[in-house]
Amino acid sequence: MTQYRVGDEKLFLSIKDLCSKDIIAYHISKRNDNELVLETFKAAFEAQKDVTGKMPV
């Protein structure tokens, strides 16, 4: 979770990084809450459907 200040607002950026240092998924929100984390995980699972660690062909 990373917090950025943009003008008078705070924005929270959640990045899912699976040991490879690659950005798998991210989600930006005005609130640091469970929804931010869950939305990031949903995006990560959509992007990386094979969780066995095998590279897509």
PQR file of N, CA, C, O and H, with PARSE charges and radii, in Angstrom:
ATOM      1  N   MET A   1       0.843  -1.158   0.000 -0.4000 1.5000
ATOM      2  CA  MET A   1       0.000   0.000   0.000 -0.0000 2.0000
ATOM      3  C   MET A   1       0.895   1.230   0.000  0.5500 1.7000
ATOM      4  O   MET A   1       1.808   1.346   0.817 -0.5500 1.4000
ATOM      5  N   THR A   2       0.631   2.127  -0.904 -0.4000 1.5000
ATOM      6  CA  THR A   2       1.382   3.367  -0.973 -0.0000 2.0000
ATOM      7  C   THR A   2       0.399   4.524  -0.964  0.5500 1.7000
ATOM      8  O   THR A   2      -0.645   4.465  -1.613 -0.5500 1.4000
ATOM      9  H   THR A   2      -0.111   2.033  -1.567  0.4000 1.0000
ATOM     10  N   GLN A   3       0.731   5.575  -0.231 -0.4000 1.5000
ATOM     11  CA  GLN A   3      -0.137   6.740  -0.134 -0.0000 2.0000
ATOM     12  C   GLN A   3       0.492   7.900  -0.886  0.5500 1.7000
ATOM     13  O   GLN A   3       1.681   8.183  -0.736 -0.5500 1.4000
ATOM     14  H   GLN A   3       1.579   5.623   0.297  0.4000 1.0000
ATOM     15  N   TYR A   4      -0.319   8.569  -1.699 -0.4000 1.5000
ATOM     16  CA  TYR A   4       0.123   9.747  -2.435 -0.0000 2.0000
ATOM     17  C   TYR A   4      -0.786  10.908  -2.091  0.5500 1.7000
ATOM     18  O   TYR A   4      -1.989  10.728  -1.902 -0.5500 1.4000
ATOM     19  H   TYR A   4      -1.285   8.340  -1.821  0.4000 1.0000
ATOM     20  N   ARG A   5      -0.221  12.082  -2.012 -0.4000 1.5000
ATOM     21  CA  ARG A   5      -1.030  13.282  -1.832 -0.0000 2.0000
ATOM     22  C   ARG A   5      -1.118  13.978  -3.174  0.5500 1.7000
ATOM     23  O   ARG A   5      -0.101  14.327  -3.774 -0.5500 1.4000
ATOM     24  H   ARG A   5       0.756  12.228  -2.166  0.4000 1.0000
ATOM     25  N   VAL A   6      -2.343  14.178  -3.642 -0.4000 1.5000
ATOM     26  CA  VAL A   6      -2.601  14.864  -4.905 -0.0000 2.0000
ATOM     27  C   VAL A   6      -3.473  16.067  -4.566  0.5500 1.7000
ATOM     28  O   VAL A   6      -4.665  15.926  -4.293 -0.5500 1.4000
ATOM     29  H   VAL A   6      -3.169  13.895  -3.155  0.4000 1.0000
ATOM     30  N   GLY A   7      -2.869  17.243  -4.585 -0.4000 1.5000
ATOM     31  CA  GLY A   7      -3.600  18.427  -4.153 -0.0000 2.0000
ATOM     32  C   GLY A   7      -3.943  18.296  -2.686  0.5500 1.7000
ATOM     33  O   GLY A   7      -3.060  18.076  -1.857 -0.5500 1.4000
ATOM     34  H   GLY A   7      -1.900  17.357  -4.807  0.4000 1.0000
ATOM     35  N   ASP A   8      -5.216  18.427  -2.356 -0.4000 1.5000
ATOM     36  CA  ASP A   8      -5.675  18.299  -0.972 -0.0000 2.0000
ATOM     37  C   ASP A   8      -6.141  16.888  -0.640  0.5500 1.7000
ATOM     38  O   ASP A   8      -6.572  16.630   0.484 -0.5500 1.4000
ATOM     39  H   ASP A   8      -5.934  18.605  -3.029  0.4000 1.0000
ATOM     40  N   GLU A   9      -6.060  15.973  -1.598 -0.4000 1.5000
ATOM     41  CA  GLU A   9      -6.561  14.614  -1.380 -0.0000 2.0000
ATOM     42  C   GLU A   9      -5.421  13.629  -1.193  0.5500 1.7000
ATOM     43  O   GLU A   9      -4.309  13.824  -1.685 -0.5500 1.4000
ATOM     44  H   GLU A   9      -5.709  16.183  -2.511  0.4000 1.0000
ATOM     45  N   LYS A  10      -5.735  12.556  -0.461 -0.4000 1.5000
ATOM     46  CA  LYS A  10      -4.829  11.420  -0.349 -0.0000 2.0000
ATOM     47  C   LYS A  10      -5.375  10.313  -1.242  0.5500 1.7000
ATOM     48  O   LYS A  10      -6.574  10.033  -1.232 -0.5500 1.4000
ATOM     49  H   LYS A  10      -6.638  12.397  -0.062  0.4000 1.0000
ATOM     50  N   LEU A  11      -4.504   9.695  -2.003 -0.4000 1.5000
ATOM     51  CA  LEU A  11      -4.877   8.536  -2.808 -0.0000 2.0000
ATOM     52  C   LEU A  11      -4.025   7.364  -2.364  0.5500 1.7000
ATOM     53  O   LEU A  11      -2.843   7.527  -2.059 -0.5500 1.4000
ATOM     54  H   LEU A  11      -3.530   9.923  -2.011  0.4000 1.0000
ATOM     55  N   PHE A  12      -4.625   6.179  -2.326 -0.4000 1.5000
ATOM     56  CA  PHE A  12      -3.929   4.978  -1.921 -0.0000 2.0000
ATOM     57  C   PHE A  12      -3.806   4.059  -3.126  0.5500 1.7000
ATOM     58  O   PHE A  12      -4.783   3.801  -3.828 -0.5500 1.4000
ATOM     59  H   PHE A  12      -5.585   6.047  -2.573  0.4000 1.0000
ATOM     60  N   LEU A  13      -2.596   3.569  -3.355 -0.4000 1.5000
ATOM     61  CA  LEU A  13      -2.312   2.687  -4.473 -0.0000 2.0000
ATOM     62  C   LEU A  13      -1.923   1.335  -3.917  0.5500 1.7000
ATOM     63  O   LEU A  13      -0.980   1.220  -3.134 -0.5500 1.4000
ATOM     64  H   LEU A  13      -1.802   3.778  -2.784  0.4000 1.0000
ATOM     65  N   SER A  14      -2.652   0.316  -4.324 -0.4000 1.5000
ATOM     66  CA  SER A  14      -2.356  -1.037  -3.893 -0.0000 2.0000
ATOM     67  C   SER A  14      -1.798  -1.799  -5.084  0.5500 1.7000
ATOM     68  O   SER A  14      -2.408  -1.832  -6.153 -0.5500 1.4000
ATOM     69  H   SER A  14      -3.418   0.409  -4.960  0.4000 1.0000
ATOM     70  N   ILE A  15      -0.634  -2.411  -4.896 -0.4000 1.5000
ATOM     71  CA  ILE A  15       0.017  -3.153  -5.972 -0.0000 2.0000
ATOM     72  C   ILE A  15       0.208  -4.596  -5.525  0.5500 1.7000
ATOM     73  O   ILE A  15       0.699  -4.852  -4.426 -0.5500 1.4000
ATOM     74  H   ILE A  15      -0.138  -2.384  -4.028  0.4000 1.0000
ATOM     75  N   LYS A  16      -0.180  -5.532  -6.376 -0.4000 1.5000
ATOM     76  CA  LYS A  16       0.040  -6.937  -6.101 -0.0000 2.0000
ATOM     77  C   LYS A  16       1.303  -7.354  -6.822  0.5500 1.7000
ATOM     78  O   LYS A  16       1.345  -7.334  -8.052 -0.5500 1.4000
ATOM     79  H   LYS A  16      -0.579  -5.324  -7.269  0.4000 1.0000
ATOM     80  N   ASP A  17       2.342  -7.732  -6.080 -0.4000 1.5000
ATOM     81  CA  ASP A  17       3.651  -8.052  -6.630 -0.0000 2.0000
ATOM     82  C   ASP A  17       4.014  -9.456  -6.176  0.5500 1.7000
ATOM     83  O   ASP A  17       4.362  -9.642  -5.010 -0.5500 1.4000
ATOM     84  H   ASP A  17       2.308  -7.748  -5.081  0.4000 1.0000
ATOM     85  N   LEU A  18       3.947 -10.445  -7.047 -0.4000 1.5000
ATOM     86  CA  LEU A  18       4.137 -11.833  -6.669 -0.0000 2.0000
ATOM     87  C   LEU A  18       5.595 -12.277  -6.779  0.5500 1.7000
ATOM     88  O   LEU A  18       5.952 -13.003  -7.707 -0.5500 1.4000
ATOM     89  H   LEU A  18       3.665 -10.294  -7.995  0.4000 1.0000
ATOM     90  N   CYS A  19       6.418 -11.859  -5.864 -0.4000 1.5000
ATOM     91  CA  CYS A  19       7.813 -12.279  -5.714 -0.0000 2.0000
ATOM     92  C   CYS A  19       8.706 -11.987  -6.916  0.5500 1.7000
ATOM     93  O   CYS A  19       9.929 -12.016  -6.783 -0.5500 1.4000
ATOM     94  H   CYS A  19       6.128 -11.269  -5.110  0.4000 1.0000
ATOM     95  N   SER A  20       8.149 -11.715  -8.044 -0.4000 1.5000
ATOM     96  CA  SER A  20       8.962 -11.509  -9.246 -0.0000 2.0000
ATOM     97  C   SER A  20       9.271 -10.036  -9.472  0.5500 1.7000
ATOM     98  O   SER A  20       9.982  -9.682 -10.413 -0.5500 1.4000
ATOM     99  H   SER A  20       7.155 -11.691  -8.151  0.4000 1.0000
ATOM    100  N   LYS A  21       8.739  -9.184  -8.612 -0.4000 1.5000
ATOM    101  CA  LYS A  21       8.897  -7.737  -8.729 -0.0000 2.0000
ATOM    102  C   LYS A  21       8.137  -7.152  -9.922  0.5500 1.7000
ATOM    103  O   LYS A  21       8.297  -5.973 -10.237 -0.5500 1.4000
ATOM    104  H   LYS A  21       8.161  -9.472  -7.848  0.4000 1.0000
ATOM    105  N   ASP A  22       7.320  -7.959 -10.581 -0.4000 1.5000
ATOM    106  CA  ASP A  22       6.483  -7.462 -11.671 -0.0000 2.0000
ATOM    107  C   ASP A  22       5.159  -6.961 -11.103  0.5500 1.7000
ATOM    108  O   ASP A  22       4.625  -7.533 -10.153 -0.5500 1.4000
ATOM    109  H   ASP A  22       7.190  -8.917 -10.324  0.4000 1.0000
ATOM    110  N   ILE A  23       4.643  -5.905 -11.686 -0.4000 1.5000
ATOM    111  CA  ILE A  23       3.326  -5.419 -11.282 -0.0000 2.0000
ATOM    112  C   ILE A  23       2.291  -6.307 -11.966  0.5500 1.7000
ATOM    113  O   ILE A  23       2.164  -6.308 -13.190 -0.5500 1.4000
ATOM    114  H   ILE A  23       5.077  -5.441 -12.458  0.4000 1.0000
ATOM    115  N   ILE A  24       1.569  -7.048 -11.166 -0.4000 1.5000
ATOM    116  CA  ILE A  24       0.540  -7.948 -11.678 -0.0000 2.0000
ATOM    117  C   ILE A  24      -0.787  -7.202 -11.796  0.5500 1.7000
ATOM    118  O   ILE A  24      -1.501  -7.335 -12.790 -0.5500 1.4000
ATOM    119  H   ILE A  24       1.672  -7.047 -10.172  0.4000 1.0000
ATOM    120  N   ALA A  25      -1.106  -6.419 -10.771 -0.4000 1.5000
ATOM    121  CA  ALA A  25      -2.366  -5.684 -10.757 -0.0000 2.0000
ATOM    122  C   ALA A  25      -2.243  -4.506  -9.799  0.5500 1.7000
ATOM    123  O   ALA A  25      -1.392  -4.499  -8.909 -0.5500 1.4000
ATOM    124  H   ALA A  25      -0.526  -6.311  -9.963  0.4000 1.0000
ATOM    125  N   TYR A  26      -3.103  -3.512  -9.994 -0.4000 1.5000
ATOM    126  CA  TYR A  26      -3.123  -2.372  -9.084 -0.0000 2.0000
ATOM    127  C   TYR A  26      -4.526  -1.813  -9.025  0.5500 1.7000
ATOM    128  O   TYR A  26      -5.348  -2.057  -9.908 -0.5500 1.4000
ATOM    129  H   TYR A  26      -3.794  -3.517 -10.717  0.4000 1.0000
ATOM    130  N   HIS A  27      -4.783  -1.076  -7.996 -0.4000 1.5000
ATOM    131  CA  HIS A  27      -6.072  -0.410  -7.831 -0.0000 2.0000
ATOM    132  C   HIS A  27      -5.819   0.868  -7.039  0.5500 1.7000
ATOM    133  O   HIS A  27      -5.051   0.858  -6.077 -0.5500 1.4000
ATOM    134  H   HIS A  27      -4.115  -0.878  -7.278  0.4000 1.0000
ATOM    135  N   ILE A  28      -6.447   1.948  -7.428 -0.4000 1.5000
ATOM    136  CA  ILE A  28      -6.284   3.234  -6.761 -0.0000 2.0000
ATOM    137  C   ILE A  28      -7.605   3.610  -6.104  0.5500 1.7000
ATOM    138  O   ILE A  28      -8.671   3.446  -6.698 -0.5500 1.4000
ATOM    139  H   ILE A  28      -7.071   1.956  -8.209  0.4000 1.0000
ATOM    140  N   SER A  29      -7.532   4.110  -4.887 -0.4000 1.5000
ATOM    141  CA  SER A  29      -8.733   4.461  -4.151 -0.0000 2.0000
ATOM    142  C   SER A  29      -8.481   5.692  -3.291  0.5500 1.7000
ATOM    143  O   SER A  29      -7.337   6.014  -2.973 -0.5500 1.4000
ATOM    144  H   SER A  29      -6.666   4.243  -4.404  0.4000 1.0000
ATOM    145  N   LYS A  30      -9.545   6.368  -2.921 -0.4000 1.5000
ATOM    146  CA  LYS A  30      -9.441   7.493  -1.988 -0.0000 2.0000
ATOM    147  C   LYS A  30      -9.461   6.998  -0.545  0.5500 1.7000
ATOM    148  O   LYS A  30      -9.206   7.765   0.384 -0.5500 1.4000
ATOM    149  H   LYS A  30     -10.475   6.106  -3.180  0.4000 1.0000
ATOM    150  N   ARG A  31      -9.768   5.700  -0.361 -0.4000 1.5000
ATOM    151  CA  ARG A  31      -9.828   5.134   0.989 -0.0000 2.0000
ATOM    152  C   ARG A  31      -8.911   3.925   1.083  0.5500 1.7000
ATOM    153  O   ARG A  31      -8.835   3.119   0.156 -0.5500 1.4000
ATOM    154  H   ARG A  31      -9.975   5.077  -1.116  0.4000 1.0000
ATOM    155  N   ASN A  32      -8.221   3.804   2.203 -0.4000 1.5000
ATOM    156  CA  ASN A  32      -7.375   2.657   2.476 -0.0000 2.0000
ATOM    157  C   ASN A  32      -8.213   1.662   3.272  0.5500 1.7000
ATOM    158  O   ASN A  32      -8.252   1.714   4.501 -0.5500 1.4000
ATOM    159  H   ASN A  32      -8.283   4.459   2.957  0.4000 1.0000
ATOM    160  N   ASP A  33      -8.887   0.748   2.556 -0.4000 1.5000
ATOM    161  CA  ASP A  33      -9.801  -0.170   3.223 -0.0000 2.0000
ATOM    162  C   ASP A  33      -9.746  -1.546   2.569  0.5500 1.7000
ATOM    163  O   ASP A  33      -8.980  -1.775   1.633 -0.5500 1.4000
ATOM    164  H   ASP A  33      -8.855   0.705   1.558  0.4000 1.0000
ATOM    165  N   ASN A  34     -10.569  -2.452   3.079 -0.4000 1.5000
ATOM    166  CA  ASN A  34     -10.596  -3.820   2.556 -0.0000 2.0000
ATOM    167  C   ASN A  34     -11.010  -3.869   1.090  0.5500 1.7000
ATOM    168  O   ASN A  34     -10.534  -4.728   0.347 -0.5500 1.4000
ATOM    169  H   ASN A  34     -11.191  -2.266   3.839  0.4000 1.0000
ATOM    170  N   GLU A  35     -11.872  -2.980   0.667 -0.4000 1.5000
ATOM    171  CA  GLU A  35     -12.308  -2.974  -0.732 -0.0000 2.0000
ATOM    172  C   GLU A  35     -11.120  -2.730  -1.665  0.5500 1.7000
ATOM    173  O   GLU A  35     -11.042  -3.335  -2.734 -0.5500 1.4000
ATOM    174  H   GLU A  35     -12.259  -2.283   1.270  0.4000 1.0000
ATOM    175  N   LEU A  36     -10.213  -1.868  -1.279 -0.4000 1.5000
ATOM    176  CA  LEU A  36      -9.012  -1.602  -2.073 -0.0000 2.0000
ATOM    177  C   LEU A  36      -8.197  -2.885  -2.251  0.5500 1.7000
ATOM    178  O   LEU A  36      -7.765  -3.206  -3.358 -0.5500 1.4000
ATOM    179  H   LEU A  36     -10.276  -1.377  -0.411  0.4000 1.0000
ATOM    180  N   VAL A  37      -7.995  -3.600  -1.168 -0.4000 1.5000
ATOM    181  CA  VAL A  37      -7.228  -4.849  -1.222 -0.0000 2.0000
ATOM    182  C   VAL A  37      -7.956  -5.899  -2.051  0.5500 1.7000
ATOM    183  O   VAL A  37      -7.341  -6.561  -2.887 -0.5500 1.4000
ATOM    184  H   VAL A  37      -8.346  -3.339  -0.269  0.4000 1.0000
ATOM    185  N   LEU A  38      -9.244  -6.059  -1.831 -0.4000 1.5000
ATOM    186  CA  LEU A  38     -10.014  -7.074  -2.560 -0.0000 2.0000
ATOM    187  C   LEU A  38     -10.074  -6.781  -4.056  0.5500 1.7000
ATOM    188  O   LEU A  38      -9.976  -7.704  -4.865 -0.5500 1.4000
ATOM    189  H   LEU A  38      -9.744  -5.521  -1.151  0.4000 1.0000
ATOM    190  N   GLU A  39     -10.231  -5.531  -4.433 -0.4000 1.5000
ATOM    191  CA  GLU A  39     -10.260  -5.175  -5.850 -0.0000 2.0000
ATOM    192  C   GLU A  39      -8.911  -5.464  -6.510  0.5500 1.7000
ATOM    193  O   GLU A  39      -8.858  -5.883  -7.667 -0.5500 1.4000
ATOM    194  H   GLU A  39     -10.310  -4.781  -3.776  0.4000 1.0000
ATOM    195  N   THR A  40      -7.826  -5.238  -5.775 -0.4000 1.5000
ATOM    196  CA  THR A  40      -6.502  -5.535  -6.304 -0.0000 2.0000
ATOM    197  C   THR A  40      -6.332  -7.032  -6.500  0.5500 1.7000
ATOM    198  O   THR A  40      -5.810  -7.467  -7.526 -0.5500 1.4000
ATOM    199  H   THR A  40      -7.869  -4.898  -4.836  0.4000 1.0000
ATOM    200  N   PHE A  41      -6.769  -7.827  -5.524 -0.4000 1.5000
ATOM    201  CA  PHE A  41      -6.679  -9.277  -5.669 -0.0000 2.0000
ATOM    202  C   PHE A  41      -7.527  -9.783  -6.833  0.5500 1.7000
ATOM    203  O   PHE A  41      -7.098 -10.669  -7.571 -0.5500 1.4000
ATOM    204  H   PHE A  41      -7.193  -7.474  -4.691  0.4000 1.0000
ATOM    205  N   LYS A  42      -8.719  -9.230  -7.000 -0.4000 1.5000
ATOM    206  CA  LYS A  42      -9.571  -9.634  -8.138 -0.0000 2.0000
ATOM    207  C   LYS A  42      -8.860  -9.373  -9.454  0.5500 1.7000
ATOM    208  O   LYS A  42      -8.840 -10.230 -10.337 -0.5500 1.4000
ATOM    209  H   LYS A  42      -9.067  -8.510  -6.400  0.4000 1.0000
ATOM    210  N   ALA A  43      -8.278  -8.195  -9.584 -0.4000 1.5000
ATOM    211  CA  ALA A  43      -7.559  -7.849 -10.814 -0.0000 2.0000
ATOM    212  C   ALA A  43      -6.353  -8.763 -11.010  0.5500 1.7000
ATOM    213  O   ALA A  43      -6.054  -9.159 -12.136 -0.5500 1.4000
ATOM    214  H   ALA A  43      -8.294  -7.498  -8.866  0.4000 1.0000
ATOM    215  N   ALA A  44      -5.658  -9.101  -9.925 -0.4000 1.5000
ATOM    216  CA  ALA A  44      -4.491  -9.981 -10.020 -0.0000 2.0000
ATOM    217  C   ALA A  44      -4.893 -11.373 -10.486  0.5500 1.7000
ATOM    218  O   ALA A  44      -4.219 -11.960 -11.332 -0.5500 1.4000
ATOM    219  H   ALA A  44      -5.901  -8.780  -9.009  0.4000 1.0000
ATOM    220  N   PHE A  45      -5.978 -11.903  -9.947 -0.4000 1.5000
ATOM    221  CA  PHE A  45      -6.423 -13.235 -10.351 -0.0000 2.0000
ATOM    222  C   PHE A  45      -6.933 -13.262 -11.784  0.5500 1.7000
ATOM    223  O   PHE A  45      -6.790 -14.274 -12.470 -0.5500 1.4000
ATOM    224  H   PHE A  45      -6.525 -11.425  -9.260  0.4000 1.0000
ATOM    225  N   GLU A  46      -7.516 -12.181 -12.238 -0.4000 1.5000
ATOM    226  CA  GLU A  46      -7.943 -12.102 -13.643 -0.0000 2.0000
ATOM    227  C   GLU A  46      -6.736 -12.056 -14.580  0.5500 1.7000
ATOM    228  O   GLU A  46      -6.748 -12.668 -15.648 -0.5500 1.4000
ATOM    229  H   GLU A  46      -7.632 -11.359 -11.680  0.4000 1.0000
ATOM    230  N   ALA A  47      -5.710 -11.337 -14.179 -0.4000 1.5000
ATOM    231  CA  ALA A  47      -4.512 -11.195 -15.017 -0.0000 2.0000
ATOM    232  C   ALA A  47      -3.660 -12.452 -14.998  0.5500 1.7000
ATOM    233  O   ALA A  47      -3.004 -12.770 -15.990 -0.5500 1.4000
ATOM    234  H   ALA A  47      -5.700 -10.839 -13.311  0.4000 1.0000
ATOM    235  N   GLN A  48      -3.661 -13.169 -13.884 -0.4000 1.5000
ATOM    236  CA  GLN A  48      -2.789 -14.328 -13.694 -0.0000 2.0000
ATOM    237  C   GLN A  48      -3.640 -15.523 -13.286  0.5500 1.7000
ATOM    238  O   GLN A  48      -3.614 -15.925 -12.123 -0.5500 1.4000
ATOM    239  H   GLN A  48      -4.194 -12.911 -13.078  0.4000 1.0000
ATOM    240  N   LYS A  49      -4.385 -16.091 -14.208 -0.4000 1.5000
ATOM    241  CA  LYS A  49      -5.299 -17.172 -13.876 -0.0000 2.0000
ATOM    242  C   LYS A  49      -4.582 -18.451 -13.459  0.5500 1.7000
ATOM    243  O   LYS A  49      -5.119 -19.223 -12.664 -0.5500 1.4000
ATOM    244  H   LYS A  49      -4.407 -15.765 -15.152  0.4000 1.0000
ATOM    245  N   ASP A  50      -3.374 -18.692 -13.982 -0.4000 1.5000
ATOM    246  CA  ASP A  50      -2.623 -19.891 -13.633 -0.0000 2.0000
ATOM    247  C   ASP A  50      -1.753 -19.579 -12.430  0.5500 1.7000
ATOM    248  O   ASP A  50      -0.748 -18.880 -12.553 -0.5500 1.4000
ATOM    249  H   ASP A  50      -2.938 -18.065 -14.628  0.4000 1.0000
ATOM    250  N   VAL A  51      -2.131 -20.093 -11.266 -0.4000 1.5000
ATOM    251  CA  VAL A  51      -1.395 -19.798 -10.050 -0.0000 2.0000
ATOM    252  C   VAL A  51      -0.335 -20.863  -9.739  0.5500 1.7000
ATOM    253  O   VAL A  51       0.212 -20.892  -8.636 -0.5500 1.4000
ATOM    254  H   VAL A  51      -2.948 -20.661 -11.166  0.4000 1.0000
ATOM    255  N   THR A  52      -0.051 -21.729 -10.705 -0.4000 1.5000
ATOM    256  CA  THR A  52       0.959 -22.760 -10.491 -0.0000 2.0000
ATOM    257  C   THR A  52       2.363 -22.241 -10.633  0.5500 1.7000
ATOM    258  O   THR A  52       3.315 -22.931 -10.269 -0.5500 1.4000
ATOM    259  H   THR A  52      -0.495 -21.705 -11.600  0.4000 1.0000
ATOM    260  N   GLY A  53       2.521 -21.026 -11.161 -0.4000 1.5000
ATOM    261  CA  GLY A  53       3.828 -20.457 -11.347 -0.0000 2.0000
ATOM    262  C   GLY A  53       4.372 -20.681 -12.744  0.5500 1.7000
ATOM    263  O   GLY A  53       5.457 -20.202 -13.071 -0.5500 1.4000
ATOM    264  H   GLY A  53       1.747 -20.465 -11.457  0.4000 1.0000
ATOM    265  N   LYS A  54       3.635 -21.400 -13.569 -0.4000 1.5000
ATOM    266  CA  LYS A  54       4.072 -21.630 -14.951 -0.0000 2.0000
ATOM    267  C   LYS A  54       3.841 -20.378 -15.775  0.5500 1.7000
ATOM    268  O   LYS A  54       2.840 -19.683 -15.596 -0.5500 1.4000
ATOM    269  H   LYS A  54       2.752 -21.790 -13.303  0.4000 1.0000
ATOM    270  N   MET A  55       4.753 -20.097 -16.662 -0.4000 1.5000
ATOM    271  CA  MET A  55       4.613 -18.953 -17.545 -0.0000 2.0000
ATOM    272  C   MET A  55       3.591 -19.272 -18.639  0.5500 1.7000
ATOM    273  O   MET A  55       3.582 -20.389 -19.157 -0.5500 1.4000
ATOM    274  H   MET A  55       5.566 -20.661 -16.807  0.4000 1.0000
ATOM    275  N   PRO A  56       2.733 -18.318 -18.999 -0.5600 1.5000
ATOM    276  CA  PRO A  56       1.786 -18.549 -20.090  0.2800 2.0000
ATOM    277  C   PRO A  56       2.538 -18.736 -21.418  0.5500 1.7000
ATOM    278  O   PRO A  56       3.580 -18.122 -21.647 -0.5500 1.4000
ATOM    279  N   VAL A  57       2.000 -19.574 -22.264 -0.4000 1.5000
ATOM    280  CA  VAL A  57       2.624 -19.853 -23.565 -0.0000 2.0000
ATOM    281  C   VAL A  57       2.076 -18.940 -24.619  0.5500 1.7000
ATOM    282  O   VAL A  57       2.480 -19.024 -25.779 -0.5500 1.4000
ATOM    283  H   VAL A  57       1.154 -20.073 -22.078  0.4000 1.0000
TER
END
